[in-house]
Amino acid sequence: MAVLLLVAGAAAPTLSNGPEGGPLEPGPRVAFQGRVVHVELEGGFWGILSKDGQRFDPIALPPRFQRDGLEVEVTAIVLRDTVSIRMWGQLIRILNIREAGTGNH
């Protein structure tokens, strides 16, 4: 009698808009301070507007940071060779986020 054990991991989703339909190549890391904004386009979504005016479109902003006007500090990876249907800002994958001026992650 054989026993089969399957283990499923919680891997991050792979985006497949990269060259030739393959996975996206990560770009540079960025670190910035900004403000969470709720953008009223395409049904609404969350973005981050940096202090120097750059727009960032996070792939998955954690729910506890989904508060319009919240000041945050972010470290992220820029996702290259892709676009979002929203076309609002640079797509990023957040590595670290916290409320500005706090040590809370």
Rosetta constraint file for C-alpha pairs under 8 A:
AtomPair CA 14 CA 23 HARMONIC 6.19 0.50
AtomPair CA 14 CA 24 HARMONIC 7.65 0.50
AtomPair CA 15 CA 23 HARMONIC 5.61 0.50
AtomPair CA 15 CA 24 HARMONIC 6.02 0.50
AtomPair CA 16 CA 21 HARMONIC 5.32 0.50
AtomPair CA 16 CA 22 HARMONIC 5.20 0.50
AtomPair CA 16 CA 23 HARMONIC 4.66 0.50
AtomPair CA 16 CA 24 HARMONIC 6.19 0.50
AtomPair CA 17 CA 21 HARMONIC 5.31 0.50
AtomPair CA 17 CA 22 HARMONIC 6.57 0.50
AtomPair CA 17 CA 23 HARMONIC 6.65 0.50
AtomPair CA 17 CA 24 HARMONIC 6.30 0.50
AtomPair CA 17 CA 81 HARMONIC 7.50 0.50
AtomPair CA 17 CA 82 HARMONIC 5.94 0.50
AtomPair CA 18 CA 22 HARMONIC 5.03 0.50
AtomPair CA 18 CA 23 HARMONIC 5.22 0.50
AtomPair CA 18 CA 24 HARMONIC 4.35 0.50
AtomPair CA 18 CA 25 HARMONIC 6.85 0.50
AtomPair CA 18 CA 81 HARMONIC 5.91 0.50
AtomPair CA 18 CA 82 HARMONIC 6.48 0.50
AtomPair CA 19 CA 23 HARMONIC 7.68 0.50
AtomPair CA 19 CA 24 HARMONIC 7.46 0.50
AtomPair CA 19 CA 81 HARMONIC 7.32 0.50
AtomPair CA 24 CA 79 HARMONIC 6.94 0.50
AtomPair CA 24 CA 80 HARMONIC 6.91 0.50
AtomPair CA 24 CA 81 HARMONIC 6.94 0.50
AtomPair CA 24 CA 82 HARMONIC 7.46 0.50
AtomPair CA 25 CA 79 HARMONIC 6.72 0.50
AtomPair CA 25 CA 80 HARMONIC 6.19 0.50
AtomPair CA 25 CA 81 HARMONIC 7.37 0.50
AtomPair CA 26 CA 77 HARMONIC 6.42 0.50
AtomPair CA 26 CA 78 HARMONIC 6.24 0.50
AtomPair CA 26 CA 79 HARMONIC 5.02 0.50
AtomPair CA 26 CA 80 HARMONIC 6.12 0.50
AtomPair CA 27 CA 77 HARMONIC 6.08 0.50
AtomPair CA 27 CA 78 HARMONIC 4.84 0.50
AtomPair CA 27 CA 79 HARMONIC 5.42 0.50
AtomPair CA 27 CA 80 HARMONIC 5.58 0.50
AtomPair CA 28 CA 77 HARMONIC 5.78 0.50
AtomPair CA 28 CA 78 HARMONIC 5.67 0.50
AtomPair CA 29 CA 75 HARMONIC 6.97 0.50
AtomPair CA 29 CA 76 HARMONIC 5.54 0.50
AtomPair CA 29 CA 77 HARMONIC 4.42 0.50
AtomPair CA 29 CA 78 HARMONIC 6.22 0.50
AtomPair CA 30 CA 74 HARMONIC 7.90 0.50
AtomPair CA 30 CA 75 HARMONIC 5.66 0.50
AtomPair CA 30 CA 76 HARMONIC 5.39 0.50
AtomPair CA 30 CA 77 HARMONIC 6.20 0.50
AtomPair CA 30 CA 78 HARMONIC 7.05 0.50
AtomPair CA 31 CA 73 HARMONIC 7.47 0.50
AtomPair CA 31 CA 74 HARMONIC 5.53 0.50
AtomPair CA 31 CA 75 HARMONIC 4.35 0.50
AtomPair CA 31 CA 76 HARMONIC 6.51 0.50
AtomPair CA 32 CA 50 HARMONIC 6.48 0.50
AtomPair CA 32 CA 51 HARMONIC 7.69 0.50
AtomPair CA 32 CA 73 HARMONIC 5.88 0.50
AtomPair CA 32 CA 74 HARMONIC 5.46 0.50
AtomPair CA 32 CA 75 HARMONIC 6.72 0.50
AtomPair CA 33 CA 50 HARMONIC 5.71 0.50
AtomPair CA 33 CA 51 HARMONIC 6.02 0.50
AtomPair CA 33 CA 71 HARMONIC 7.38 0.50
AtomPair CA 33 CA 72 HARMONIC 5.73 0.50
AtomPair CA 33 CA 73 HARMONIC 4.43 0.50
AtomPair CA 33 CA 74 HARMONIC 6.24 0.50
AtomPair CA 33 CA 100 HARMONIC 7.25 0.50
AtomPair CA 34 CA 48 HARMONIC 6.23 0.50
AtomPair CA 34 CA 49 HARMONIC 5.34 0.50
AtomPair CA 34 CA 50 HARMONIC 3.88 0.50
AtomPair CA 34 CA 51 HARMONIC 5.06 0.50
AtomPair CA 34 CA 71 HARMONIC 5.74 0.50
AtomPair CA 34 CA 72 HARMONIC 5.45 0.50
AtomPair CA 34 CA 73 HARMONIC 6.46 0.50
AtomPair CA 34 CA 74 HARMONIC 7.81 0.50
AtomPair CA 35 CA 48 HARMONIC 5.53 0.50
AtomPair CA 35 CA 49 HARMONIC 5.32 0.50
AtomPair CA 35 CA 50 HARMONIC 6.37 0.50
AtomPair CA 35 CA 51 HARMONIC 7.54 0.50
AtomPair CA 35 CA 68 HARMONIC 7.81 0.50
AtomPair CA 35 CA 69 HARMONIC 5.56 0.50
AtomPair CA 35 CA 70 HARMONIC 5.45 0.50
AtomPair CA 35 CA 71 HARMONIC 4.47 0.50
AtomPair CA 35 CA 72 HARMONIC 5.92 0.50
AtomPair CA 36 CA 46 HARMONIC 6.93 0.50
AtomPair CA 36 CA 47 HARMONIC 5.87 0.50
AtomPair CA 36 CA 48 HARMONIC 4.50 0.50
AtomPair CA 36 CA 49 HARMONIC 6.43 0.50
AtomPair CA 36 CA 65 HARMONIC 7.62 0.50
AtomPair CA 36 CA 66 HARMONIC 7.10 0.50
AtomPair CA 36 CA 67 HARMONIC 6.58 0.50
AtomPair CA 36 CA 68 HARMONIC 5.44 0.50
AtomPair CA 36 CA 69 HARMONIC 5.31 0.50
AtomPair CA 36 CA 70 HARMONIC 5.24 0.50
AtomPair CA 36 CA 71 HARMONIC 6.49 0.50
AtomPair CA 36 CA 72 HARMONIC 7.18 0.50
AtomPair CA 37 CA 46 HARMONIC 5.84 0.50
AtomPair CA 37 CA 47 HARMONIC 5.31 0.50
AtomPair CA 37 CA 48 HARMONIC 5.78 0.50
AtomPair CA 37 CA 49 HARMONIC 6.88 0.50
AtomPair CA 37 CA 67 HARMONIC 7.47 0.50
AtomPair CA 37 CA 68 HARMONIC 4.82 0.50
AtomPair CA 37 CA 69 HARMONIC 5.87 0.50
AtomPair CA 37 CA 70 HARMONIC 7.81 0.50
AtomPair CA 38 CA 44 HARMONIC 6.71 0.50
AtomPair CA 38 CA 45 HARMONIC 5.75 0.50
AtomPair CA 38 CA 46 HARMONIC 4.73 0.50
AtomPair CA 38 CA 47 HARMONIC 6.33 0.50
AtomPair CA 38 CA 67 HARMONIC 7.81 0.50
AtomPair CA 38 CA 68 HARMONIC 5.62 0.50
AtomPair CA 39 CA 44 HARMONIC 5.42 0.50
AtomPair CA 39 CA 45 HARMONIC 5.42 0.50
AtomPair CA 39 CA 46 HARMONIC 6.08 0.50
AtomPair CA 39 CA 47 HARMONIC 6.76 0.50
AtomPair CA 40 CA 44 HARMONIC 4.39 0.50
AtomPair CA 40 CA 45 HARMONIC 6.86 0.50
AtomPair CA 41 CA 45 HARMONIC 7.21 0.50
AtomPair CA 41 CA 86 HARMONIC 7.42 0.50
AtomPair CA 42 CA 86 HARMONIC 6.82 0.50
AtomPair CA 46 CA 57 HARMONIC 7.30 0.50
AtomPair CA 46 CA 58 HARMONIC 7.63 0.50
AtomPair CA 46 CA 61 HARMONIC 7.22 0.50
AtomPair CA 46 CA 66 HARMONIC 6.76 0.50
AtomPair CA 47 CA 55 HARMONIC 7.13 0.50
AtomPair CA 47 CA 56 HARMONIC 5.84 0.50
AtomPair CA 47 CA 57 HARMONIC 4.92 0.50
AtomPair CA 47 CA 58 HARMONIC 6.38 0.50
AtomPair CA 47 CA 89 HARMONIC 7.91 0.50
AtomPair CA 48 CA 55 HARMONIC 6.03 0.50
AtomPair CA 48 CA 56 HARMONIC 5.13 0.50
AtomPair CA 48 CA 57 HARMONIC 6.54 0.50
AtomPair CA 48 CA 58 HARMONIC 7.53 0.50
AtomPair CA 49 CA 53 HARMONIC 6.04 0.50
AtomPair CA 49 CA 54 HARMONIC 5.76 0.50
AtomPair CA 49 CA 55 HARMONIC 4.78 0.50
AtomPair CA 49 CA 56 HARMONIC 6.27 0.50
AtomPair CA 50 CA 54 HARMONIC 5.18 0.50
AtomPair CA 50 CA 55 HARMONIC 6.44 0.50
AtomPair CA 50 CA 56 HARMONIC 7.58 0.50
AtomPair CA 54 CA 89 HARMONIC 7.54 0.50
AtomPair CA 55 CA 88 HARMONIC 6.97 0.50
AtomPair CA 55 CA 89 HARMONIC 4.52 0.50
AtomPair CA 55 CA 90 HARMONIC 6.28 0.50
AtomPair CA 56 CA 88 HARMONIC 7.76 0.50
AtomPair CA 56 CA 89 HARMONIC 4.74 0.50
AtomPair CA 56 CA 90 HARMONIC 4.77 0.50
AtomPair CA 56 CA 91 HARMONIC 5.99 0.50
AtomPair CA 56 CA 92 HARMONIC 6.57 0.50
AtomPair CA 57 CA 88 HARMONIC 6.98 0.50
AtomPair CA 57 CA 89 HARMONIC 5.25 0.50
AtomPair CA 57 CA 90 HARMONIC 5.59 0.50
AtomPair CA 57 CA 91 HARMONIC 4.68 0.50
AtomPair CA 57 CA 92 HARMONIC 6.02 0.50
AtomPair CA 58 CA 91 HARMONIC 5.78 0.50
AtomPair CA 58 CA 92 HARMONIC 4.83 0.50
AtomPair CA 58 CA 93 HARMONIC 5.80 0.50
AtomPair CA 58 CA 94 HARMONIC 6.58 0.50
AtomPair CA 59 CA 91 HARMONIC 6.74 0.50
AtomPair CA 59 CA 92 HARMONIC 6.17 0.50
AtomPair CA 59 CA 93 HARMONIC 5.67 0.50
AtomPair CA 59 CA 94 HARMONIC 7.64 0.50
AtomPair CA 60 CA 93 HARMONIC 7.26 0.50
AtomPair CA 60 CA 94 HARMONIC 7.53 0.50
AtomPair CA 61 CA 65 HARMONIC 6.72 0.50
AtomPair CA 61 CA 66 HARMONIC 6.84 0.50
AtomPair CA 61 CA 94 HARMONIC 7.52 0.50
AtomPair CA 62 CA 66 HARMONIC 6.83 0.50
AtomPair CA 65 CA 70 HARMONIC 7.27 0.50
AtomPair CA 70 CA 99 HARMONIC 7.27 0.50
AtomPair CA 71 CA 99 HARMONIC 5.92 0.50
AtomPair CA 71 CA 100 HARMONIC 5.37 0.50
AtomPair CA 72 CA 97 HARMONIC 6.73 0.50
AtomPair CA 72 CA 98 HARMONIC 5.55 0.50
AtomPair CA 72 CA 99 HARMONIC 4.36 0.50
AtomPair CA 72 CA 100 HARMONIC 4.42 0.50
AtomPair CA 73 CA 97 HARMONIC 5.69 0.50
AtomPair CA 73 CA 98 HARMONIC 5.45 0.50
AtomPair CA 73 CA 99 HARMONIC 6.18 0.50
AtomPair CA 73 CA 100 HARMONIC 5.25 0.50
AtomPair CA 74 CA 94 HARMONIC 7.11 0.50
AtomPair CA 74 CA 95 HARMONIC 7.69 0.50
AtomPair CA 74 CA 96 HARMONIC 5.77 0.50
AtomPair CA 74 CA 97 HARMONIC 4.54 0.50
AtomPair CA 74 CA 98 HARMONIC 6.76 0.50
AtomPair CA 75 CA 94 HARMONIC 6.23 0.50
AtomPair CA 75 CA 95 HARMONIC 5.57 0.50
AtomPair CA 75 CA 96 HARMONIC 5.08 0.50
AtomPair CA 75 CA 97 HARMONIC 6.45 0.50
AtomPair CA 76 CA 92 HARMONIC 6.04 0.50
AtomPair CA 76 CA 93 HARMONIC 5.47 0.50
AtomPair CA 76 CA 94 HARMONIC 4.27 0.50
AtomPair CA 76 CA 95 HARMONIC 4.91 0.50
AtomPair CA 76 CA 96 HARMONIC 6.71 0.50
AtomPair CA 77 CA 92 HARMONIC 5.47 0.50
AtomPair CA 77 CA 93 HARMONIC 5.26 0.50
AtomPair CA 77 CA 94 HARMONIC 6.52 0.50
AtomPair CA 77 CA 95 HARMONIC 7.09 0.50
AtomPair CA 78 CA 90 HARMONIC 7.10 0.50
AtomPair CA 78 CA 91 HARMONIC 6.14 0.50
AtomPair CA 78 CA 92 HARMONIC 4.55 0.50
AtomPair CA 78 CA 93 HARMONIC 6.61 0.50
AtomPair CA 79 CA 90 HARMONIC 7.62 0.50
AtomPair CA 79 CA 91 HARMONIC 5.55 0.50
AtomPair CA 79 CA 92 HARMONIC 5.47 0.50
AtomPair CA 79 CA 93 HARMONIC 7.05 0.50
AtomPair CA 80 CA 91 HARMONIC 7.82 0.50
AtomPair CA 82 CA 91 HARMONIC 7.91 0.50
AtomPair CA 83 CA 87 HARMONIC 6.53 0.50
AtomPair CA 83 CA 91 HARMONIC 7.36 0.50
AtomPair CA 84 CA 88 HARMONIC 7.83 0.50
AtomPair CA 84 CA 91 HARMONIC 7.39 0.50
AtomPair CA 96 CA 105 HARMONIC 7.05 0.50
AtomPair CA 97 CA 105 HARMONIC 5.82 0.50
AtomPair CA 98 CA 102 HARMONIC 7.07 0.50
AtomPair CA 98 CA 103 HARMONIC 7.03 0.50
AtomPair CA 98 CA 104 HARMONIC 5.54 0.50
AtomPair CA 98 CA 105 HARMONIC 4.47 0.50
AtomPair CA 99 CA 103 HARMONIC 7.65 0.50
AtomPair CA 99 CA 104 HARMONIC 6.52 0.50
AtomPair CA 99 CA 105 HARMONIC 7.35 0.50
